[in-house]
Amino acid sequence: MTAVKICGIRTSADLETCRQADYLGFVVLSDSPRNLELSTAQDLMSCCGNLRVAVTTERRPRELEKMVMDLEPDVLQLHSPLDRKLLSSLSGMGVHLWGMLPATKDVSLDAGCVSECQALVLDTPSERFGGSGKVHDWDLSRRINDMISPLPLVLAGGLRPDNVHEAITKVVPFAVDVSSGVEEDGKKDRQKVDGFITSVKRVDGS
């Protein structure tokens, strides 16, 4: 079964709209327009019945450790280049670590970094936080997935209800990650969310 992560949760309405997803992502300690104050993230995550992912660009170990203690996420997703020392410092906190990889032909994998992660998020390269919202080469994504196996790959980048079926078929990821692809006017849209999840389940035959 391919897992579904919906990122950029900002309101209780988003929680309700996205409650059928496996993972929900909350952006904190970043310059993203979807960034939440820690107190807001804490309130939302405490009401969340899904697996909770704290997504951040923060790289200071003490700030990250405090954030994990305050929010108690199931997963910490580091949306920054892989750093072995940082990952190692966080590995004993009882939270799953997801690192980020850019979907490029010259992507490099540090075995030490990879060994500290429980999954890697593969996204279209972008200068701004949260990705470009653009699809990348899924044939390349499949090759990267094969490279990192058996480590789970989370596929992100321009996914929508109308293309996620093809993406899963080509890449065969552990999970798919979507944010703007299920939004309308900057808010999570129930019809798009339901359509996305239905498309994922259709691939899995459930």
Order of alpha helices (4+ residues) and beta strands (2+ residues): beta-alpha-beta-alpha-beta-alpha-beta-alpha-beta-alpha-beta-alpha-beta-alpha-beta-beta-beta-alpha
